[in-house]
């Protein structure tokens, strides 16, 4: 999340002080990524150092105002034009957790997946309810439209995560059918057959619950 560019976008609308920027930022994003005043002023100091904003006097209440500079506008335009880089994705805690859980002693990775799926589906349902509430009334201003865009992104993100978790579980079932190094194929078959049918049924049920939730959000 680029806080600096978000602040530049808000400052292009006119001079603002720190806590005002925080309030407007959270209004635009529905407080999905909350900021504290310290973060805002630290970012403003760095932007001022880089020549992208400058102090612009005070308001009637004595708040120090900041204004965007020409260099800041050029940086903002470049940010809007440039696609978000997906070739170096940020660390994803869930992906790292599952990668470390594969083969880890004493860890039931299926339980890890199922626990996460329950949490993800609940989050998706919560976001869907918020969206329904937001659509009940005509948006009063652009801030509400901006929040709706963020909310829909969260819904699509959780839908994708739920489907990915289903995929991970299905892959683990197929992996269980492969023979362990040094084991006899007959032993592996007898071990996996006993649990594969119930596992597959559980996976099918889980997938169905995700589809139903996803359908509700659509």
N, C-alpha and C positions, 0 to 999 in steps of 0.2 A: 504494500500500500504506500503510495507516494504522498506523504503528508505535505511535503514542500510544494508540490504541484497543485494539490488541493487548495492550499492557502493562497497560492498565486491566482488561481481561478476565482477565488472569492474576492481577492484584493482588486482584480480587474474591474469589479463593479463599483469600486470607490474605496477610499481610506477606511480602515477599521482598526480597532484595538484587539488585544489578545483574546480576552474572554468572549468578545463578540464573534471573533473568528471561530472559536471553539463551538459556540452555540449554533452558528450557521452550518458549520461542517457536520455536526451531529444531526441537525435538522435535515440536511440533504441525504444523509446516509441512514437515518432512523436510528442513530446511536449504535449501529452495527459494529463500528470500530471506534469506541469512545476515546476521546483525547482528554488529557488533563492540561491545565493552563501552563504548567511547566514545559510540556512538550511543545506547545504552541510557541512560547517565547523563545525556547531554544532554537526551534526551526526558524523563527523570524530573525534571530541573531545571525544564523548562518546565511540566510538569504541576504541580509544586509551586508554581511562580510563579502559575499559574492557579487554584490552590486545589483541584485535583483529586486530589492525593496529598499525604501529609504524612510526614515521617520518624517512625519508630516504634521508636526505640531501636536496640539492636544484638543480634545473636545471640551465641551462646557463643564463636564464633570472632572476634568483633569486627566483623562486617560490618554496615554501616548498613542498616537495614530501612526499607522504604517501605510505607505502607498507603493504600488508596483512601479517599477522603472521600465524604461524601454528594453533593457536587457532582460528583465523579468518577463515582459510580454513576448519577446522573441523565444525565450525558453518555454513559455507556456504554449505558444503556437507549435513549437517543435514537438512537445509532448503530445498534443492532440493529434498531430500528423503521424507520429511514429507508432507502429503497432506494439502492443505489449509483448515483450520477449518471452516466448515459451520454450526456447531451446535450453534455458538454464532454470528449470522450475525450482521454486522454493522447497525446502524440506517439508515433507508431509509426515506428520507423526504417526498416522495410522498405517501408511505404507511401510514405514520403518519398523513399526511394531510387528506387523505380520511377517515381514522379511526375517526379523530376528526370532520370531516364534516358530518358524519352520525348523523342525528337528531339535528344538530346545528341550532339554530334559525336564520332565515334570509339567510341561505346558500343553494343555489341550487347546490346540489352535482352533478347532471347530467351535469350542465354547467362546474363545476370544472373538471370532467372527460373528457368532450369533448374538453375543452381548452387544457388540458394536452395531449390528443391524437393528436391534430393538431401539437403541438410542437414536440412530440415524432416522428411522421411520418416525419416531416420536417428534424429532426436530422438524422433519418434513411436514408432518401434520400440523404442528404449531405454526410454521410459516404459512401453510395453506389457509389456516384460519385467519391469520393476520391479513393475508391478501384479500380474503372474502370481506373482511371488515373494511379494508381500504376501498374496495370497489362498491360498497354500499352507497357511498356518497360521491358526488362529482368532486374531483380534486380542487381544493380551494386555491392552490397556487403551484408554482413549478417545484417547490420543495417537496410537495406531496407526490408529484409525478416522479421526481428523482428517487424518493424513498421506495416507490412501487417498483422501479427498475431494479434497485438493489435487492428488494425482497424476492422478486422473481428469479434473480440470479441465484439466490440462496436455495430456492425451491428446486431449480434445475440441478444445482450442485449436489443436494442431498439425494435427489432421484438417481443421479449418476453414481453416487457412492453406494447406494443400496444395490444397484444392479452389479456394480463391481464386486461387492461382497458376495453376492450370489455366484458370480463367476469364480471367485477365489475358492468358495466351498466346493463347487463342482470340480474344479481342477484338483483339489485335494482328494476328492473321492476317486478320481482317475489315477492319481498318484498312488493311492493305497492299493490299487490293483496290480501295481508293478512289483516284481519280486525283490525282496531285500537282498543286498549283496551277500553271496554265500549261502542263501537259503534255497530249499527245493521248491520248485513251482507248485507242487501239490500242497505243501504246507501253506504257502501264501494264499492259494486259492481258497483253502478251507477257512483260513483266518478272515479273509475279506468278505467271503460270501455271507457269513453269519451276520455281518453288520452292514453290508452294502445295501440291502433292500430297504432297511429302516432308514439308513442315511439318505438314500435317494428320495424316499418319501418325505423325510424332513426337509430336504433341499427344495423339493417341489412345492411343499406347503409354504416355505419361506418366500420362494419366488412369487407365489400367488399373492401373498400379503403385500409384497412390494408393489406388484402391478396394480392392486386395488388402491393402495395409497397414492401411487403415481397418477392413477386415473382420476382420483379425487382432486388432485392438485391441478390437473389440466382443466 
